[in-house]
């Protein structure tokens, strides 16, 4: 087939002289699933992205909020809008909002004033391990305050990007069932960090529960493992199991750059996705690499 047209459905830009990103400032690193991320504590702008992605046919990108200082999350949408006007990317923005905060209505309304903003992301409160799970935690998807904020998304036509460990995906299914008009997009494949057979079995079961809800989609990204190379052999079954659960109509591929540059270069990731999906039809590959992002993020 012709060269795949790609929409990178999850990437980040930052300018550390202009952006208020506490996790990238200072000497100390926060705990991070890939370990030491010092290598990405530098500017990453459109020219840097295009250099990383030069061998891929990237036609557009979706910018995911990059943990801007939550004291003023709207500032990130303002900065990204100026960046896009000057550089042509990103083509859409998923902004930061805290759905359980008292000011959520004002924050959502302010984000919605920027035409590129398509949705919001909040990483809800989550248990550190499956054994630590406690239902209805404050700040979690089952928190009434969170749900009240979530209900406001529909008023603004905003989707919700969800980053949470797989052991909270049953909550995502309940949320999707309660709010069927709001699109939910699971980030980073549900975080299948435990690659033991037992670990993969419970992850598969969790994503299958979420996949039962038609308003949940998933981004295949962020599947690197600390201190291990990103390979087709290591990640192929993760990708195929995700597609089996959600179908080609609800999967999107993404780089998570520059964050995933900690574990692989851009071509390793996207060439890997292409190799893993080589036996799919042209129609299905086009959906997963391009068309689904157009539909879901209204590009």
C-alpha positions as CSV (number, residue, x, y, z in Angstrom):
1,X,0.0,0.0,0.0
2,X,1.0,3.6,-0.2
3,X,2.9,5.2,2.7
4,X,0.6,5.3,5.7
5,X,-0.7,8.7,6.6
6,X,-0.3,9.1,10.4
7,X,-2.0,11.3,12.9
8,X,0.1,11.1,16.1
9,X,-2.7,11.0,18.6
10,X,-0.7,11.7,21.8
11,X,2.4,13.9,21.9
12,X,3.7,16.9,23.9
13,X,5.5,20.2,23.3
14,X,7.2,22.4,25.8
15,X,9.5,25.4,26.1
16,X,11.0,25.4,29.6
17,X,11.6,29.2,29.4
18,X,7.9,29.8,28.7
19,X,6.0,26.9,30.1
20,X,5.2,26.3,33.8
21,X,5.9,22.5,34.1
22,X,7.1,21.8,37.6
23,X,8.0,18.1,36.9
24,X,10.5,19.3,34.3
25,X,12.0,22.0,36.4
26,X,14.7,21.8,39.0
27,X,17.1,19.0,39.8
28,X,14.8,16.4,41.4
29,X,12.8,13.9,39.3
30,X,9.3,12.7,40.4
31,X,8.7,8.9,40.5
32,X,8.2,7.8,36.9
33,X,7.3,4.4,35.4
34,X,10.3,4.6,33.0
35,X,12.8,5.6,35.7
36,X,15.2,8.5,35.1
37,X,13.7,11.0,32.7
38,X,16.5,13.6,32.9
39,X,17.1,13.3,29.2
40,X,13.7,15.0,28.4
41,X,14.2,18.0,30.7
42,X,14.9,20.3,27.8
43,X,12.9,22.1,25.2
44,X,10.8,20.1,22.8
45,X,9.2,22.2,20.1
46,X,7.8,21.6,16.7
47,X,11.2,21.6,14.9
48,X,12.4,19.0,17.4
49,X,9.3,16.8,16.8
50,X,9.6,17.1,13.0
51,X,13.3,16.0,13.2
52,X,12.4,13.0,15.3
53,X,9.5,12.1,13.0
54,X,11.1,12.9,9.7
55,X,11.0,9.4,8.3
56,X,7.3,9.0,9.1
57,X,4.3,10.5,7.1
58,X,2.9,12.5,10.0
59,X,0.1,14.7,8.8
60,X,-1.1,16.0,12.1
61,X,-0.8,15.6,15.9
62,X,-2.9,15.8,19.0
63,X,-1.2,17.5,21.9
64,X,-1.8,16.0,25.3
65,X,-1.6,18.3,28.4
66,X,1.9,18.1,29.8
67,X,1.2,18.5,33.5
68,X,1.3,22.3,33.5
69,X,1.1,24.0,36.9
70,X,-2.6,23.3,37.8
71,X,-2.8,26.8,39.4
72,X,-3.3,28.1,35.8
73,X,-4.1,25.2,33.4
74,X,-5.6,27.5,30.8
75,X,-2.2,29.1,30.2
76,X,-1.1,25.9,28.4
77,X,-4.0,26.1,25.9
78,X,-3.1,29.8,25.3
79,X,0.5,28.9,24.7
80,X,-0.3,26.0,22.4
81,X,-2.7,28.0,20.4
82,X,0.1,30.5,19.7
83,X,2.5,27.7,18.9
84,X,0.1,26.1,16.4
85,X,-0.6,29.5,14.7
86,X,3.1,30.0,14.2
87,X,4.2,26.4,13.4
88,X,1.2,24.5,12.1
89,X,1.2,21.9,15.0
90,X,-0.5,20.7,17.0
91,X,-3.8,20.3,15.2
92,X,-5.8,19.6,18.4
93,X,-5.3,20.1,22.1
94,X,-6.4,18.0,25.0
95,X,-6.2,20.4,27.9
96,X,-5.8,20.0,31.7
97,X,-8.8,20.3,34.0
98,X,-9.4,18.9,37.5
99,X,-13.0,17.7,37.5
100,X,-13.3,17.6,41.3
101,X,-12.2,21.2,41.8
102,X,-14.5,24.0,42.7
103,X,-13.5,26.1,39.7
104,X,-14.0,23.3,37.1
105,X,-16.9,25.0,35.4
106,X,-14.9,28.2,34.8
107,X,-11.8,26.2,33.7
108,X,-13.7,24.2,31.2
109,X,-15.5,27.3,29.8
110,X,-12.1,29.0,29.4
111,X,-10.5,26.0,27.6
112,X,-13.6,25.7,25.3
113,X,-12.9,29.3,24.1
114,X,-9.8,28.0,22.2
115,X,-10.9,26.4,19.0
116,X,-8.2,23.7,19.0
117,X,-9.2,22.3,22.4
118,X,-11.1,19.1,21.8
119,X,-11.1,17.5,25.3
120,X,-9.5,17.4,28.7
121,X,-7.4,15.1,30.7
122,X,-7.3,14.5,34.4
123,X,-5.4,11.6,35.9
124,X,-7.9,10.5,38.5
125,X,-6.9,9.3,41.9
126,X,-5.8,5.7,41.6
127,X,-4.6,2.9,43.8
128,X,-0.9,2.1,43.6
129,X,-1.5,-1.6,43.0
130,X,-4.6,-3.8,42.4
131,X,-4.4,-4.9,46.0
132,X,-4.6,-1.4,47.3
133,X,-7.8,-0.6,45.4
134,X,-10.4,1.3,47.5
135,X,-13.8,2.2,45.8
136,X,-15.1,5.8,45.8
137,X,-11.8,7.5,46.8
138,X,-11.9,11.3,46.7
139,X,-10.7,12.4,43.3
140,X,-11.4,9.0,41.7
141,X,-13.8,8.3,38.9
142,X,-16.4,7.1,41.4
143,X,-16.2,10.4,43.5
144,X,-19.5,12.3,43.2
145,X,-17.5,15.6,42.9
146,X,-15.5,14.1,40.0
147,X,-18.7,12.9,38.3
148,X,-20.4,16.3,38.7
149,X,-17.4,17.9,36.9
150,X,-17.4,15.1,34.3
151,X,-21.1,15.9,33.5
152,X,-20.0,19.4,32.4
153,X,-17.9,18.0,29.5
154,X,-21.0,17.4,27.3
155,X,-22.1,21.0,27.6
156,X,-18.9,22.1,25.9
157,X,-18.6,19.1,23.5
158,X,-15.4,18.0,25.1
159,X,-14.0,14.4,25.3
160,X,-12.2,12.9,28.2
161,X,-8.7,11.4,28.0
162,X,-8.2,8.9,30.8
163,X,-4.8,7.8,32.1
164,X,-5.2,5.3,34.9
165,X,-3.9,1.8,35.7
166,X,-5.9,-1.1,34.3
167,X,-7.3,-2.0,37.7
168,X,-9.5,1.1,37.5
169,X,-10.9,0.5,34.0
170,X,-14.1,-1.1,35.4
171,X,-14.8,2.4,36.8
172,X,-14.3,3.8,33.4
173,X,-16.9,1.4,32.1
174,X,-19.4,2.6,34.7
175,X,-18.6,6.2,33.9
176,X,-19.1,5.6,30.2
177,X,-22.4,3.9,30.9
178,X,-23.6,6.8,32.9
179,X,-22.5,9.4,30.3
180,X,-23.0,7.8,26.9
181,X,-22.7,11.0,25.0
182,X,-19.2,11.8,26.2
183,X,-16.3,10.2,24.4
184,X,-13.7,8.6,26.7
185,X,-10.2,7.8,25.4
186,X,-8.0,5.4,27.4
187,X,-4.3,6.6,27.4
188,X,-1.3,4.4,27.0
189,X,-3.1,1.1,26.4
190,X,-4.3,0.8,30.0
191,X,-0.7,0.7,31.3
192,X,0.2,-3.0,31.0
193,X,3.4,-2.8,33.0
194,X,3.4,-6.3,34.4
195,X,4.4,-8.5,31.5
196,X,4.1,-11.8,33.4
197,X,1.4,-14.1,32.0
198,X,-0.7,-13.5,35.1
199,X,-0.2,-9.8,34.8
200,X,-1.2,-9.7,31.1
201,X,-4.3,-11.9,31.8
202,X,-5.7,-9.4,34.3
203,X,-4.9,-6.5,32.0
204,X,-6.6,-8.2,29.1
205,X,-9.7,-8.8,31.2
206,X,-9.7,-5.1,32.3
207,X,-9.5,-3.7,28.8
208,X,-12.2,-6.1,27.6
209,X,-14.6,-4.7,30.3
210,X,-13.9,-1.2,29.1
211,X,-14.3,-2.1,25.4
212,X,-17.8,-3.2,26.0
213,X,-18.8,0.5,26.1
214,X,-19.1,2.0,22.6
215,X,-18.1,5.5,23.8
216,X,-14.7,4.3,25.0
217,X,-11.7,4.3,22.6
218,X,-8.0,3.5,23.3
219,X,-4.6,4.9,22.3
220,X,-1.9,2.3,21.7
221,X,1.1,4.2,23.1
222,X,3.3,4.3,26.2
223,X,4.0,0.6,26.1
224,X,7.7,0.8,26.8
225,X,9.1,-1.0,29.8
226,X,11.8,0.4,32.1
227,X,15.3,-0.8,31.3
228,X,14.1,-2.9,28.3
229,X,14.4,-2.2,24.6
230,X,11.2,-1.4,22.7
231,X,10.8,-4.3,20.3
232,X,8.1,-5.9,18.2
233,X,8.6,-9.2,20.1
234,X,8.1,-7.4,23.5
235,X,5.1,-5.3,22.5
236,X,3.4,-7.1,19.6
237,X,1.0,-9.1,21.6
238,X,0.0,-6.0,23.7
239,X,-0.9,-4.3,20.5
240,X,-2.8,-7.2,19.0
241,X,-4.7,-7.9,22.2
242,X,-5.8,-4.3,22.4
243,X,-7.0,-4.3,18.8
244,X,-8.9,-7.6,19.4
245,X,-10.6,-6.0,22.4
246,X,-11.6,-2.7,20.9
247,X,-11.6,-3.4,17.2
248,X,-10.0,-1.3,14.5
249,X,-12.6,1.4,14.7
250,X,-11.7,2.4,18.3
251,X,-7.8,2.2,18.4
252,X,-5.4,4.9,17.6
253,X,-1.6,4.9,17.5
254,X,0.6,7.5,19.2
255,X,4.2,8.3,20.0
256,X,3.9,9.9,23.5
257,X,6.9,11.9,22.4
258,X,9.2,13.2,23.8
259,X,8.3,11.1,26.9
260,X,8.7,7.8,25.2
261,X,12.1,8.8,23.8
262,X,13.3,7.6,27.2
263,X,12.7,4.1,26.0
264,X,12.9,4.2,22.1
265,X,13.4,6.5,19.2
266,X,10.4,7.6,17.1
267,X,11.0,5.3,14.2
268,X,11.4,2.2,16.4
269,X,7.9,2.9,17.8
270,X,6.1,3.7,14.6
271,X,7.9,1.1,12.5
272,X,7.1,-1.4,15.2
273,X,3.4,-0.5,15.1
274,X,3.5,-0.9,11.3
275,X,5.2,-4.3,11.5
276,X,2.8,-5.6,14.1
277,X,-0.2,-4.6,12.0
278,X,1.2,-5.6,8.6
279,X,-1.4,-8.4,8.2
280,X,-4.4,-6.1,8.8
281,X,-6.3,-4.7,5.8
282,X,-5.4,-1.3,4.3
283,X,-8.8,0.0,5.5
284,X,-8.2,-1.1,9.1
285,X,-4.6,0.2,9.2
286,X,-5.8,3.6,7.9
287,X,-8.4,3.7,10.6
288,X,-5.9,3.1,13.4
289,X,-3.1,5.3,12.1
290,X,-5.2,8.2,10.8
291,X,-9.0,8.0,10.4
292,X,-10.0,7.3,14.0
293,X,-8.1,10.3,15.3
294,X,-9.8,12.5,12.7
295,X,-13.2,11.3,13.9
296,X,-12.5,11.2,17.6
297,X,-10.6,14.4,17.9
298,X,-12.6,16.2,15.1
299,X,-9.6,17.1,13.0
